[in-house]
Amino acid sequence: MIRDFEYLAPKTLEEALTLLSKYGEECKIIAGGQSLLVLMRQGLVAPKYLISIKGVSELNYINYDAKKGLRIGALTPHRAIENSPVIQNGFTALAEMERRLASIQTRNWGTIGGNLCHADPAGDPAPVLVVLKATLKMQSLDGERTMASEDFSLDYFETALGPGELLTEIQVPVVSPHTGTAYTKFNVIESDLATVGVAVSIILSSSNSACQDVRIALGASAPTPMRAKQAEEVLRGKKITDALLTEAGQIASTEADPISDIYASEEYRRELVKVLVKRVGKEALARAKQA
Ligand SMILES: Cc1cc2nc3c(=O)[nH]c(=O)nc-3n(C[C@H](O)[C@H](O)[C@H](O)COP(=O)(O)OP(=O)(O)OC[C@H]3O[C@@H](n4cnc5c(N)ncnc54)[C@H](O)[C@@H]3O)c2cc1C
């Protein structure tokens, strides 16, 4: 049962930050409520004040600038990202990831910012944002700061957000030429969280022969979304072959630090990392060759 709380509904960012600063640990921000309400119903979270930011429309947008790149307001629902032509055309893996996140109903309500702030290591957006080199903007009454998305999650359900801070924007740089990015997850129930999720981004040299740069990010494979940096080294600077992708998958599976739970054992998750890194790497490579 949900305990009683006082509901506050600011309409501007300034109002939201003021309330957050005023009520501190006694309050909780709610965006789409798709993760928080589950915790409140279970009695795991019982805020005295619930600050709904759903009406703060200035945080709901998708903008693209050829120099600055993509800017997504933290309150943008998953469904808007999935259906954005700019994202479908220029950031395929982001749209692809959103299509597999939960159900349409959840995607209509749930926001990208809420997903990142919930910091479930099995969340879908984080690995894709990490390989896209995304930066996150946070704001409080004291000002704003940005941080690489890969540094945002600190532990299970714990983020780098400080007291009084809201996540306000996701910033994705312009994608370099000859880049291919892909994401997939394995899940037992379609529209559920990942048992393991893998995102890979590959930048090829201008002649399309060697791998100039690569990022591999794993979800549901450690307490936070993580980069498989040793696996990346297997590919960086080389002409990528099937054999190298197999080796990268093997190394990523040893770098991962997964748990055993009701969905999968640790061993099974390591096996999934091995298989999916190769599979997603192949797809990213094929896309890079056509980019
Ligand atoms: C049935 C179901 C299936 C799901 N399947 C998936 C799935 O397949 N993949 C996946 O990744 N997720 C899945 N989820 C999780 C959920 O969809 C996402 O986590 C959702 O995006 C959360 O966003 P929200 O806006 O609803 O966040 P809320 O529930 O409103 O908030 C989540 C947390 O973030 C904080 N918060 C929200 N916005 C901000 C902000 N701007 N700044 C600071 N703190 C903030 C809140 O205080 C709270 O702690 C599923 C959820 C359900 C109910």
The ligand as an ORCA input file, in Angstrom:
! r2SCAN-3c Opt
* xyz 0 1
  C       6.111     -3.188    -16.881
  C       7.406     -2.445    -16.975
  C       8.349     -2.852    -17.891
  C       9.555     -2.174    -17.989
  N      10.466     -2.590    -18.936
  C      11.612     -1.887    -19.100
  C      12.536     -2.247    -20.135
  O      12.323     -3.157    -20.926
  N      13.685     -1.533    -20.205
  C      13.977     -0.485    -19.380
  O      15.027      0.128    -19.509
  N      13.100     -0.118    -18.409
  C      11.933     -0.787    -18.258
  N      11.044     -0.411    -17.278
  C      11.390      0.680    -16.369
  C      10.745      2.033    -16.752
  O      10.075      1.976    -17.959
  C      11.770      3.056    -16.945
  O      12.695      3.036    -15.943
  C      11.111      4.440    -17.099
  O      11.758      5.065    -18.158
  C      11.261      5.298    -15.887
  O      10.943      6.619    -16.238
  P       9.853      7.402    -15.433
  O       9.761      8.728    -16.077
  O       8.606      6.604    -15.345
  O      10.579      7.517    -14.020
  P       9.937      7.611    -12.570
  O       9.406      6.301    -12.182
  O       9.027      8.781    -12.477
  O      11.258      7.939    -11.733
  C      12.294      6.989    -11.611
  C      13.374      7.541    -10.673
  O      14.053      8.631    -11.274
  C      13.905      9.839    -10.489
  N      13.765     10.888    -11.498
  C      12.894     10.901    -12.547
  N      13.164     11.921    -13.361
  C      14.208     12.594    -12.815
  C      14.957     13.746    -13.215
  N      14.733     14.391    -14.358
  N      15.976     14.144    -12.415
  C      16.255     13.494    -11.259
  N      15.592     12.391    -10.836
  C      14.574     11.946    -11.619
  C      12.712      9.599     -9.605
  O      12.831     10.327     -8.398
  C      12.827      8.098     -9.362
  O      13.791      7.841     -8.355
  C       9.820     -1.076    -17.143
  C       8.841     -0.660    -16.223
  C       7.647     -1.321    -16.150
  C       6.613     -0.835    -15.170
*
